[in-house]
């Protein structure tokens, strides 16, 4: 199991079934910092987090960013998710390895939304 540190309080997050987060409904395993109500899911069949721990505010920004970003590759100008992330990486001037909404901060979500809202030029 990985050691995931909460960015809000510095505690080690617990590896739990997501049913403790989603009121009895399981979506697989997750890392949870109970005091901060910060959590992140893991890739199926692994203990690898899908991003960084996020509190309620950050989860809201990430959801909003996904809502605007995902249509770019689902039925927009990019045919593949990776191509859309490559474009966003270039626009944000971030290395591709750091360009994933699940790893973004609030500020990065705001920047991504501003870029996406300006429109895509491929």
C-alpha positions as YAML, in Angstrom:
chain: A
units: angstrom
residues:
- id: 1
  name: UNK
  ca: [0.00, 0.00, 0.00]
- id: 2
  name: UNK
  ca: [1.24, 3.47, -0.85]
- id: 3
  name: UNK
  ca: [1.84, 6.17, 1.73]
- id: 4
  name: UNK
  ca: [-0.43, 9.04, 0.73]
- id: 5
  name: UNK
  ca: [0.00, 12.24, 2.74]
- id: 6
  name: UNK
  ca: [-2.85, 14.71, 3.17]
- id: 7
  name: UNK
  ca: [-1.80, 18.10, 1.75]
- id: 8
  name: UNK
  ca: [-4.13, 19.86, 4.21]
- id: 9
  name: UNK
  ca: [-3.02, 18.41, 7.55]
- id: 10
  name: UNK
  ca: [0.06, 16.29, 6.83]
- id: 11
  name: UNK
  ca: [-1.46, 13.04, 8.14]
- id: 12
  name: UNK
  ca: [-1.16, 9.73, 6.35]
- id: 13
  name: UNK
  ca: [-4.43, 8.95, 4.55]
- id: 14
  name: UNK
  ca: [-6.19, 5.66, 5.28]
- id: 15
  name: UNK
  ca: [-6.70, 3.08, 2.52]
- id: 16
  name: UNK
  ca: [-10.43, 2.34, 2.68]
- id: 17
  name: UNK
  ca: [-13.29, 0.94, 0.65]
- id: 18
  name: UNK
  ca: [-15.04, 3.91, -0.94]
- id: 19
  name: UNK
  ca: [-18.32, 2.79, 0.64]
- id: 20
  name: UNK
  ca: [-17.24, 4.71, 3.75]
- id: 21
  name: UNK
  ca: [-17.15, 7.87, 1.61]
- id: 22
  name: UNK
  ca: [-20.24, 7.23, -0.52]
- id: 23
  name: UNK
  ca: [-22.69, 6.17, 2.20]
- id: 24
  name: UNK
  ca: [-22.49, 2.43, 1.68]
- id: 25
  name: UNK
  ca: [-22.04, 2.37, -2.11]
- id: 26
  name: UNK
  ca: [-18.64, 1.07, -3.19]
- id: 27
  name: UNK
  ca: [-16.76, 2.34, -6.22]
- id: 28
  name: UNK
  ca: [-13.59, 0.51, -5.23]
- id: 29
  name: UNK
  ca: [-10.81, 1.51, -2.90]
- id: 30
  name: UNK
  ca: [-9.72, 5.04, -1.99]
- id: 31
  name: UNK
  ca: [-7.38, 7.01, 0.23]
- id: 32
  name: UNK
  ca: [-9.17, 9.10, 2.84]
- id: 33
  name: UNK
  ca: [-8.14, 11.72, 5.36]
- id: 34
  name: UNK
  ca: [-11.17, 11.74, 7.65]
- id: 35
  name: UNK
  ca: [-10.33, 14.94, 9.57]
- id: 36
  name: UNK
  ca: [-10.07, 16.93, 6.31]
- id: 37
  name: UNK
  ca: [-12.72, 14.98, 4.36]
- id: 38
  name: UNK
  ca: [-10.11, 14.74, 1.60]
- id: 39
  name: UNK
  ca: [-10.03, 11.67, -0.60]
- id: 40
  name: UNK
  ca: [-8.97, 10.21, -3.91]
- id: 41
  name: UNK
  ca: [-9.92, 6.97, -5.63]
- id: 42
  name: UNK
  ca: [-7.41, 4.41, -6.85]
- id: 43
  name: UNK
  ca: [-6.90, 2.79, -10.23]
- id: 44
  name: UNK
  ca: [-8.85, -0.46, -10.39]
- id: 45
  name: UNK
  ca: [-6.93, -3.47, -9.17]
- id: 46
  name: UNK
  ca: [-4.10, -1.36, -7.72]
- id: 47
  name: UNK
  ca: [-3.38, 0.84, -4.73]
- id: 48
  name: UNK
  ca: [-2.22, 3.68, -7.03]
- id: 49
  name: UNK
  ca: [-4.12, 6.94, -6.42]
- id: 50
  name: UNK
  ca: [-5.87, 8.47, -9.44]
- id: 51
  name: UNK
  ca: [-4.58, 11.89, -8.43]
- id: 52
  name: UNK
  ca: [-4.04, 13.80, -5.23]
- id: 53
  name: UNK
  ca: [-6.23, 14.01, -2.14]
- id: 54
  name: UNK
  ca: [-8.90, 16.65, -2.56]
- id: 55
  name: UNK
  ca: [-11.15, 18.39, -0.08]
- id: 56
  name: UNK
  ca: [-14.70, 19.49, -0.92]
- id: 57
  name: UNK
  ca: [-13.62, 22.76, -2.54]
- id: 58
  name: UNK
  ca: [-11.03, 21.13, -4.78]
- id: 59
  name: UNK
  ca: [-13.38, 18.27, -5.71]
- id: 60
  name: UNK
  ca: [-15.90, 20.88, -6.85]
- id: 61
  name: UNK
  ca: [-13.34, 22.62, -9.05]
- id: 62
  name: UNK
  ca: [-12.15, 19.31, -10.50]
- id: 63
  name: UNK
  ca: [-15.72, 18.27, -11.32]
- id: 64
  name: UNK
  ca: [-16.33, 21.63, -13.03]
- id: 65
  name: UNK
  ca: [-13.10, 21.27, -15.00]
- id: 66
  name: UNK
  ca: [-13.95, 17.73, -16.09]
- id: 67
  name: UNK
  ca: [-17.41, 18.90, -17.16]
- id: 68
  name: UNK
  ca: [-15.84, 21.36, -19.61]
- id: 69
  name: UNK
  ca: [-12.78, 19.27, -20.57]
- id: 70
  name: UNK
  ca: [-14.29, 15.83, -21.19]
- id: 71
  name: UNK
  ca: [-16.53, 16.91, -24.10]
- id: 72
  name: UNK
  ca: [-13.36, 18.02, -25.94]
- id: 73
  name: UNK
  ca: [-12.37, 14.38, -26.40]
- id: 74
  name: UNK
  ca: [-15.71, 12.60, -26.02]
- id: 75
  name: UNK
  ca: [-17.45, 14.35, -28.90]
- id: 76
  name: UNK
  ca: [-15.35, 17.42, -29.63]
- id: 77
  name: UNK
  ca: [-12.29, 18.23, -31.68]
- id: 78
  name: UNK
  ca: [-10.08, 15.58, -30.05]
- id: 79
  name: UNK
  ca: [-10.82, 11.95, -30.72]
- id: 80
  name: UNK
  ca: [-8.76, 10.63, -27.83]
- id: 81
  name: UNK
  ca: [-8.40, 11.66, -24.21]
- id: 82
  name: UNK
  ca: [-4.59, 11.68, -24.47]
- id: 83
  name: UNK
  ca: [-4.71, 14.15, -27.38]
- id: 84
  name: UNK
  ca: [-6.91, 16.51, -25.37]
- id: 85
  name: UNK
  ca: [-4.54, 16.31, -22.40]
- id: 86
  name: UNK
  ca: [-1.55, 16.95, -24.71]
- id: 87
  name: UNK
  ca: [-3.27, 20.10, -25.98]
- id: 88
  name: UNK
  ca: [-4.08, 21.23, -22.43]
- id: 89
  name: UNK
  ca: [-0.50, 20.51, -21.38]
- id: 90
  name: UNK
  ca: [0.80, 22.80, -24.12]
- id: 91
  name: UNK
  ca: [-1.72, 25.52, -23.32]
- id: 92
  name: UNK
  ca: [-0.92, 25.44, -19.59]
- id: 93
  name: UNK
  ca: [2.81, 25.04, -20.23]
- id: 94
  name: UNK
  ca: [2.92, 22.03, -17.93]
- id: 95
  name: UNK
  ca: [4.73, 18.74, -18.50]
- id: 96
  name: UNK
  ca: [2.29, 16.12, -19.75]
- id: 97
  name: UNK
  ca: [2.99, 14.00, -16.65]
- id: 98
  name: UNK
  ca: [1.56, 16.82, -14.51]
- id: 99
  name: UNK
  ca: [-1.41, 17.56, -16.76]
- id: 100
  name: UNK
  ca: [-4.25, 15.57, -15.28]
- id: 101
  name: UNK
  ca: [-7.28, 17.12, -13.66]
- id: 102
  name: UNK
  ca: [-7.03, 14.64, -10.78]
- id: 103
  name: UNK
  ca: [-3.69, 16.20, -9.86]
- id: 104
  name: UNK
  ca: [-4.68, 19.85, -10.35]
- id: 105
  name: UNK
  ca: [-4.89, 22.45, -7.60]
- id: 106
  name: UNK
  ca: [-7.80, 24.92, -7.41]
- id: 107
  name: UNK
  ca: [-5.65, 27.49, -9.24]
- id: 108
  name: UNK
  ca: [-4.77, 25.02, -12.00]
- id: 109
  name: UNK
  ca: [-8.45, 24.11, -12.42]
- id: 110
  name: UNK
  ca: [-9.31, 27.80, -12.80]
- id: 111
  name: UNK
  ca: [-6.52, 28.25, -15.36]
- id: 112
  name: UNK
  ca: [-7.65, 25.16, -17.31]
- id: 113
  name: UNK
  ca: [-11.25, 26.39, -17.33]
- id: 114
  name: UNK
  ca: [-10.14, 29.79, -18.63]
- id: 115
  name: UNK
  ca: [-8.17, 28.11, -21.44]
- id: 116
  name: UNK
  ca: [-10.99, 25.73, -22.35]
- id: 117
  name: UNK
  ca: [-13.57, 28.51, -22.29]
- id: 118
  name: UNK
  ca: [-11.49, 30.51, -24.80]
- id: 119
  name: UNK
  ca: [-11.95, 27.69, -27.26]
- id: 120
  name: UNK
  ca: [-9.77, 25.13, -28.93]
- id: 121
  name: UNK
  ca: [-7.37, 25.90, -31.73]
- id: 122
  name: UNK
  ca: [-5.72, 22.74, -32.98]
...
